[in-house]
């Protein structure tokens, strides 16, 4: 064992690599009060505010000025670690910015402190490298960001280390190993609330049991655990027959929201395991494919809503959980809005999870004939346990992925609809905006030659749950979106476009192409009164960096791989 491996296993402080000779700029403590009310020019938590709405009050860049937006500077990031290809180090995180200092992570869980206070360049002060084992790189190493709290940055390494790093010096304060199962890997951006850091594992495509944990920000000690697959004696345990609960998946790989007034964490939960074999796990399989609300002090379940019981299409629902108020039938109501990966938009009662309204937002949905207008469940759903039938001609089992398997297809595409890509709500327009993949998934033996994936941006009326406007895209979207007081919605596409839309008409008013796929969401911040837009660009998923991505594209994948070998780069734009 090398000295470095010894330090890693003991959780000791790691050596730091200071890459800049500039004087470190000190910043104030990030208190809970600041997270509740972030300064307009800062982006202090994953979705900027606890409600998950990714809305910025900045308006220097607006409908009138956005045409002058240009690259202000770029910052090259570290290359992929030795032992894995570029696919294994995809940039999918939202950078955080406090008073001109950016904190971000890459796919290997490395944390960067970037000084941008000069406004025309970015200096990497240090990189905290958790020394993720290259042997752990099994093809998916994604990291979706960090959390700021107190004087620390909190992050997760892909192999399950929960790490607190001093935000000024890069010194590792503590390292706690949290992996419980070899199937687990970790990609979530932690969420800092009052006296707790919330984390959880990915890995629901393997035999693991999902959970959320609250950890002490001073020590990393465990405060409470909520298992997303209920154990014996817990409500919902009966929805897993054949003892499938022990390895039921239901991972938590995207950051949720926090209802401050109700002291509730609101989180999306992944699909059950085995993902494409509903007959092996009869029952609704709670709390997979659900939104759950937990008491933030205890981790106890307050309410839940399940979108696709006994799922067989990998329609996990980890995506954005957005809290907003709207007038529904003339009455003010707290709502939880969610673009389901299954192709439907849902408004839920934000106090109890009851279905309020919603609508299909993708072109084609073939797994169900629609939603029950009272319950929001698929119309074919039967609440009697066992295996759901839905529409049998699209119902998957494991054989569909063999060349001898059933000749089945289903819509929407296996990634959605809206997948993990963050959505955004604008209080200006009372609309919620989601970037969606348009297309279907096919048995590998029967993919039509002319089948393509495209994309769309849907603007949903929060009062009615209906699509008010839609912009069609020739490229499937990746990354995510945010909205601003300047009347703009910024989004990204797999073809490398970063673009701005008019938040009322969805007219595209500005575009910049970075030359390769964007897999991370954009964000905005301010330095010395000047507004900036930033997005991390780097190696990503295979074969989706061109217009009209074919459903089967082996030759195209091989030809396009060179585009994914470029160095990861932070792009920063200003007027």
N, C-alpha and C positions, 0 to 999 in steps of 0.2 A: 504494500500500500504506500502510495506517495504521501509526502507531507501535506499536499493540498487535499488529497482524498481524506486524510485523517482529520484535517480541519473541518472539512465539509460534514463528515459524519458526526463530529462532536458539536456541530452548530457554532463553531467559533467564528470570530470576526475575520472576514476575508480581506486580503490585500486589495487596495483601491488603485485604479489607473487614472490619474489626473491627466487629462488630455489638453487642458488649457492653462496658460500661465496668467490669465486674468484674475483679478481679485474677486473672490466670491461675494456676491451681493446677498446681504442678510435679509430675511423676510420675517414677517410677524408670525406668531403661532396661529395655526389653522384651528380655531375653536369651533365647537358645535354651533355657536351663534353665527359665525361666519358661514358655515355650511348651510344654515337655515336661510340666510339672506346674503348670498354672494355678491360682492361688489360687481357693478355692471361690466367692468373690463376684465374680470377674472372668470376662469372656468375651473372650479375647485373640486368638482365631483363628476363621476362618469357621465351623467346626463345633464350636467350643469346644475340642476335643481332636483330635489328629492322626488318631485312629482313625475319625473321621467320625461318631461316634455321637450327638452333640448331647444329651448327658446332663449334667444339673447336680446336684451334691450338695446344693444348697440345699433346705431342707424347711420353712421357716416357712409358706409357702403350700402347704397339703397338703389331703388329702381332707376333713379336719374344718374347716379354716379358709377354704377357697377360696370359700365362699358369701359371705364378706365382702369379696371382691376388688372394687375400684372404681377409677375413673380418679383417679390422683394428680395428673397434670398433662399438658398437651399442649404440643408445640412446633411452630408453623407453620414450614414449610420454604419455600425459594425457589420462586417460580412457574416454569412452563416457560419456557425461553429463547425469545426472539423468533424467529419463523420456523418454528415447528413446533407442532402441536397437542398436546394432553395425552397422547394415545396414545403419543407419541414419547418420553415421559419417565417411563415406568413405574418405580415403586419396587419392586425385587425383591431387595434386599440384606439381609443380616443385619448389624445394627449391632454394633460391637465396644465393649466397656466396660472401662476400666482405672481402678480406684479412683475411680469416680464420674464419669469423663470419657468421653463417648461419641464415637466416630468412625464416621461413616457416609457413604455416597455417594448421589447421586440418578442418574436416568437419563442426565443430561448429563455424568456423571463429576465433578460438583462434590463436593468433600469438605468435610464439616462437623465442627467441634469443638464439642461441646455440653457445657457444665459443668452437671452435675446434682448436685453435692455437697451442696447444701442439702436435697435430698430432696423438695422440694415444687414445684420449678420447674426449667426448663432454659434456660440462657443460651447462645445461639450466640456463641462467642468470635470465630470467623472462618469464612469459606468460601473454600476454594481453588478457583477457577474455571479449568479448563483451556482455556476458550474454544473448546469444540467448535464447528466450523463449522456454522451452521444448514443449509447446503446439504448437509451430510452426513446430515441427518435424513431418511431415506428411509422412515420408518414404524416402524422398530424401533430405539429407543435405550434399552436396558436396562443397568443396571449392578448387579452382585450383591455389591458390597462392596469392602473394603480389607483390607490386611494391616498389622500392627504388627510392627516389628522394630527393635531399637536405640532410637534417639530419633526414628525416622521413621515416617511412614505411606506405604505404597506403594499406588498405584492405577493404573488404566488408563483413559484417555479413550476414548470410543466410536470415535474415528478413529485409535487406535493409539499414543498417547503413553504411555510408561511413566514415571511420575512419582514421585519421592521428595519428601515434604513434611515439614518439621520439625513434630513433633506438638504442640509448645507454641506456636510463633510463627506457623505457617502459611507460613513461607518455603519456596519451592520450591528444593530442593537440586540436583536435576538433572531433566532432561526428555529422554528418548530416544525418537525416533520408530521404531516397530517394524513398521508396516504394510508388507507385501510385495506386496499384491495389492489392486486396487480392490474386490474382492468381500468383503474382510475387514472386520469390525468387531469391537469388543472389549467384552466384558461380564463376563468372569470376575473373581471376587475373587482376587487373587494369593495364593499360599501361601508363607509365610516358613518356611524350614527352617534348618539350620545353615550359615550363610554363603552362602545362595542364596535368591532370590525366583523362584518358578515362575509363569510366565504362558503364555498362548496365545490364539489368535484364535477368534472365532466367524465365521460366514459360510459354513458348509457347504451352504447352499441355493444358493450360486453357485459358479462355476468357480474354486476355490481349492484349496490343498493344506495340510491341517491340520498342526499341529505343537505341541509343547511346548518352551518355552525356559527355561533357568536363567540368571538374570541376577545380576550382582554387586551387592549392596546398597549399596556405597559409590559406585560409578561408573555403574551401569546397564549395564556392558559384558556382552556375551554370553559365557557360560561353555560351554554346550552346547545343541544342538538335537536333538530327536527328531521326525522327520517321521512323522505317523500314516499316511501313504501311502508305503510303501517305494519308494525309487528303484532305478535299475538296479544290480544286484549285491547288493542287500539282500534278506534273507529276507522272503518274502511278495510280492515284486515280481511274481512270475508269476501272482498272483491278480487282476491287472488286465490284461485283454486289450484290444486296440484302442488301446493307449497312453492309456487312460483315467486312469492314475495321475497324469498331469501336472496334472489339475484335479479330483482325486478327492474333494474335500470333506473329510469326516471331521474336523470341527472339534472344538475343546476349549473349550467355553463354560461349563462348570461346574467348580468347584474339586474336586479329588480328595482322597485321603487319603495318609497317610505311615506306612508300617510302620517304626517306629523301630528295632526289634530287627534287622530285615533290611536297613535302609537302602534301602528301596524306596518309590518313589512309585507309588501305585495310582490309576489314572485311568480315567474313562469317556470313550469316543470316540463322536463323532456319526456320522450316516448318510453313505453315499456320495453323490456327485454324478455325473450328474443323479439326483435323489432318486427319481423315479418311472419311470425308464427302465432297468431292469436289462439289457435286451437291448443297450444301448449300452456296457455295461461287464461283459462275461461274466467269470465267476470269483467267488471268495468276497469279493473286495474288502477284503482286510486293510489296516489294522486298524480299519476302520469297524465300528460296532455292537459294539464289544468293550470289555472291561476289559483294560488293559495294566499290567504292573508294570515299572518302570524302575529301574536302578541310579541312586541319587540323585547319586552323584559324577560319573558319566560320561554319563548319559542312555541307556545301552544297554538294550535290551529283555531282561528276565529271563524273563517268561512272558506269555501272553495267553489269553483265552477270548473267542470270538466267539459272540454270541447268535443273530443272524439273518444268515447269509451271503447275499450278493447280494440285499440288502434292496430292497423296492420300496414300502414303506409309511411311510417316514420314521420307523422305529422306532430312532432313535438312542439310545444308552445312556450319556448323560453324567451321569445322576442319581447319587445318593449311593452311595459305595463304602464299606461299613461293615465294620470289622475287629473281630472278637470271638472268644472261645473258647467252645466248647460240647463236650459229651460226645456223640459220634456213635457209635452202636453200642457204648457203654460206654467209649470211649477219648477222651481230651482231644484236641481238634483246633482249630487256628487256622483260622477261616473268613472268607471274604469274602462278605458278604450283599448282594444287589442286587435291588431291585424292577425288573424289566425293563419298559421301555415297551411291550414286545410282549405283556404280559399275564401273564407268569410270574415267580414269585419263584425266585431261584437262590442256593444255597449253593455256593461254590467253595472248594477247598483253598487256604488263604491262603499256602501255600508254593510252589505250582506252577500254580495256576489250574485244576486238574482239577475236573470237575463232581462234586459230592457228593450233593446232593438238591435238591428244589424242588417247586413246585406252582403251578397256575394260581390267580391271586388275583382276577381280574375275572370277571364273570358270563359273558361271551361271548368266546370266541376262535374266529375262523372262518378265519384264514389258514393254520393248521396243525391237524392232528388231535391234536397233543401232542408231548411231548419224549421222546426216547430215554432210558430210565432209566439207561443206562450212560454216555452221552456228553453228555447235556443238549442235544444238537442237535435241531432239528425232525425228526420221524420221517420226513418226506419228503426230507430232505437227502441229496444224493449227492455224495461227496467227489471228484468227477472234473472239477471246473472247469465251464466253460460257464455257462449260464443255469439257475438253479434253477426248478423248476415249482411246488413246494409245492402249494397247492390252487388250480388254475387259475381257478376261478370267482371267487376273490377277489384274484387276482394283478393288480396294477396295471401299466399303462403310461401314458405321458403323455396319451393320448387320453381317459382317464377324466375329465379336468378340462374337457372341452368338452361342450357340450349335445348334440353328436352322438356323444359317446363311449359306450363300453360301459356297460351298466346294471349296475354293480358296487357292492357295499358290502363293508365289512370291519370286523371287531371285533378288538381294542378301537379306540377313537376315535383319530384321527390324533395327538393329544397324549399318548396312553397311555390307560389305566393311569397309573402314576406317571411324571411327566415330570421336570422339573428340581426339583420340590418336595422339599426335604430330608426324609429319613426319619430315624427315631431308634431307638436300641437302649437298653433299660434293663437294667442288670445286676441290678436288683431282681427282675424277672420273667423274665429270660432270653427276652424277646420283642422282636421288631423290628417297628416300627409304620410303615405306609405309607398316605398319603392318595392315593386313586385316583379317577380319572374313570371312571364306569360308562356305557358307551354305545358307539355305532358311528359310523363315518364313511361317507358316502354320496356317490355321484356327484350333482353339483348338479342334474341333470335328474330325479333319482328319489329325493328325500328324502321319506320318509313324513311326513304331516302330524302324526302322533301320536308321532313319535320324539323322545325327550328325553334329555338328558344329566343324570345324577345323580351321586352320589359314594358313597364308602365309606372307612372306616378299617379296615385289616386288621392284626391282630396275629399275627405268624408265629412259631411255635416254632423257635428257632434250631437245635435239635438235629435236628429232622426236616424242616425246610423247609416244613411244612404250616401252613395257616391255622388258628390255635387259636380266635380270636374275630374277629367282624366287626361293625361298626356301619354301618348304611346311612344315607346322608344324602340329603336332598332337593335339595341344591345341590352342583354340581361343586366339588371342592376346588381351591384355589390356595394359594400361600404356602409352607406346610410345617409341620413339627412339631418339638417337643423334649420330652424327658421329664425327670423330676426324682426326687430321693430322697423327695419328699413324696407319692409314689404317684400322680402325675399325668402325663398326656400332654396338652400344649397343641397345638392345631391351628387351622387357618383354613379358611374356605370362600369361594367366589366371591360369595355373597350378603352378605358383610360380617361374618360371624360369626367372632369369636375365642372359642374354647371350651376347656374343660378336661374331660378324661375320666379316670375311674378306670382306672389302668393294668392292673388285673386283669379287670374286668368290661366295660370300655369304656362304662360308663354316663356320660352327659353330666351333669356336676355343676355346671357354671357356663358361662354364655354372655353375651357382650356384643356387640352389633351396632354397627358404626361407620358404617353408612349408605351405604357404597359398597364396591366390591370390594377385597379384600385380596390383594395379589400378592406380598407379602414374607413371609418366615418370622418367627415370633416368637422371642424369646430372653429370658433372665433374668439378673439380676445383683443385687448387694447394695451398699447405701450405709449406712455406719455401723451395720452389723448388721441392716438392714432389707432384705427381699427385694422386688424389683420385677420386673414383666413388661413388655416393650416390643415394639411392632411398628410398622413404618413403613407408612403408609396413603397412597395417592395414586393418580393416574390410572393406569389399567391397560388390559388388553385389552377389546375391544368386546363388549358384549352378554351378559356372564356374571354380572351382578350381581343376578340374580333366581332364584327357585326353578325347578327343572326347565327348564334352558336348552334351548330348541328347537334341533334340529340345523340348521334354517334359520330365521333370525330377523331378516330385514331390517327389517321394521316395528318390531320390538321394539328393535333396535339404535338406530334413529333416535330412538325415544322415550326410550331410556335414556342417551343421550350426555350429557345435562345432569349426570348423576351423576358423570361423569368429569371435569367441569370444576372441581370443588372443589379448593382448595389442598391440596398435599401436607402431611401432618401426621404427626408422631411421637406416638403414644399411649403413655403410661406408666401402669401400674397398680400398686397396692399394697393391703395390708389397712388 
